[in-house]
Amino acid sequence: MGSDFTYDDLGDRKLNADKHKLLKEETVNGKDCYVVESVSVDEDYMYSKTITWINKENFIGVKKQFFDEDEDLLKVLTIKKYVKLSGFWVITNSEMKNVQKNHNTSMVLSNVQVNTGLSASKFTERMMMRGM
């Protein structure tokens, strides 16, 4: 993608693709969070583990650490802003920092609209890979 985000970072990872462990509870930016470690059941997965801070109120992951195959910290995702639109939580500002390369990518969404009448057929895996 030409950024610090990978397609997998932005994808919808299945819950059973990892083994999860509650590490602790912690406050991040005034929000009470669960801190969860996730280790892939697939030993060949690109990250050895991730640690996610999940907002207890809305279950949005507000921070996530990604560890490489040597279990060294590789990247940190920080969710800077999210809004509720038509009943859906939408992340509108996020940053991925690659701590090993000292580089970061910000992703900012504006003019976000939901339920605009697009056909569900536009969102198949094939269409998403190809582009609309």
Phi, psi and omega per residue, in radians:
M1 nan -0.101 -3.140
G2 1.262 0.489 -3.139
S3 -2.559 -3.088 3.089
D4 -1.414 -0.136 3.043
F5 -1.536 2.505 2.959
T6 -1.854 2.883 3.061
Y7 -1.012 -0.674 -3.134
D8 -1.119 -0.636 3.120
D9 -1.059 -0.564 -3.079
L10 -1.648 -0.130 -3.066
G11 -1.393 -3.113 -3.117
D12 -1.852 1.513 -3.098
R13 -1.222 2.341 -3.131
K14 -1.257 2.460 -3.103
L15 -0.995 -0.709 -3.086
N16 -1.443 0.073 3.073
A17 -1.339 -0.218 -3.105
D18 -2.324 2.776 2.929
K19 -1.741 2.304 -3.021
H20 -2.000 2.557 3.110
K21 -2.477 2.233 3.066
L22 -1.307 2.049 -3.108
L23 -1.516 -0.738 -3.088
K24 -3.047 -3.129 3.002
E25 -2.111 2.471 -3.003
E26 -2.666 2.738 3.086
T27 -1.775 2.262 3.093
V28 -2.194 2.116 -3.137
N29 0.886 0.727 3.099
G30 1.376 0.065 -3.123
K31 -1.892 2.273 3.073
D32 -1.266 2.268 -3.053
C33 -2.290 2.626 2.868
Y34 -1.541 2.462 3.067
V35 -1.947 2.012 -2.994
V36 -2.110 2.263 3.030
E37 -1.649 2.339 3.126
S38 -2.200 2.204 3.122
V39 -2.094 2.233 -3.094
S40 -1.120 2.490 3.026
V41 -1.349 -0.278 3.076
D42 -1.634 1.948 -3.088
E43 -1.112 -0.335 -3.128
D44 -1.613 0.115 -3.141
Y45 -1.120 2.639 -3.012
M46 -1.151 -0.376 3.101
Y47 -2.049 2.426 3.100
S48 -1.260 -0.561 3.065
K49 -2.924 2.889 2.982
T50 -2.309 2.686 3.025
I51 -2.212 2.193 -3.035
T52 -2.135 2.345 3.020
W53 -1.679 1.998 -3.037
I54 -1.917 2.099 3.117
N55 -1.045 2.140 -3.107
K56 -1.131 -0.498 -3.055
E57 -1.276 -0.749 -3.038
N58 -2.238 0.026 3.105
F59 1.097 0.459 3.012
I60 -1.484 2.323 3.030
G61 -1.307 1.903 -3.036
V62 -1.585 -0.239 3.104
K63 -2.711 2.512 3.130
K64 -2.594 2.292 3.066
Q65 -1.818 2.395 3.136
F66 -2.017 2.306 -3.095
F67 -1.993 2.416 -3.118
D68 -1.345 -3.068 -3.066
E69 -1.118 -0.362 3.075
D70 -1.592 0.108 -3.113
E71 1.151 0.457 3.015
D72 -1.626 2.550 3.107
L73 -1.072 2.206 -3.119
L74 -1.838 -0.933 -3.042
K75 -2.469 2.747 3.050
V76 -2.305 2.158 3.055
L77 -1.697 2.280 3.079
T78 -2.162 2.185 3.069
I79 -1.571 2.026 -3.043
K80 -1.627 -0.483 -3.137
K81 -2.721 2.455 3.005
Y82 -2.543 2.625 -3.098
V83 -2.349 2.777 3.076
K84 -1.793 2.076 -3.127
L85 -2.118 2.105 3.123
S86 0.846 0.696 3.094
G87 1.518 -0.011 -3.129
F88 -1.960 2.350 3.017
W89 -1.385 2.239 -3.108
V90 -2.225 2.183 3.080
I91 -1.398 2.141 -3.073
T92 -1.953 -0.191 3.138
N93 -2.609 2.048 3.125
S94 -2.456 2.758 3.139
E95 -2.400 2.339 3.043
M96 -1.967 2.116 3.122
K97 -1.930 2.116 3.025
N98 -1.512 1.850 -3.046
V99 -1.304 -0.406 3.126
Q100 -1.340 -0.546 3.134
K101 -1.788 -0.044 -3.080
N102 0.893 0.950 -3.127
H103 -2.443 2.588 3.110
N104 -2.443 2.733 3.099
T105 -2.250 2.271 3.054
S106 -1.812 2.479 3.069
M107 -2.186 2.057 -3.115
V108 -2.137 2.200 3.104
L109 -1.850 2.360 3.091
S110 -2.275 2.805 3.136
N111 0.938 0.731 -3.129
V112 -1.290 2.344 3.101
Q113 -2.244 2.514 3.097
V114 -2.166 2.738 3.123
N115 0.912 0.927 -3.101
T116 -1.660 0.112 3.077
G117 1.615 0.193 3.075
L118 -1.170 2.495 3.131
S119 -1.213 2.457 3.108
A120 -1.059 -0.429 -3.140
S121 -1.151 -0.308 3.086
K122 -1.271 -0.222 -3.017
F123 -1.996 0.472 3.009
T124 -1.324 2.798 3.127
E125 -1.007 -0.730 -3.127
R126 -1.064 -0.807 -3.132
M127 -1.165 -0.647 -3.129
M128 -1.197 -0.649 3.113
M129 -1.218 -0.643 -3.090
R130 -1.409 -0.574 -3.045
G131 1.669 2.620 -3.089
M132 -1.480 nan nan
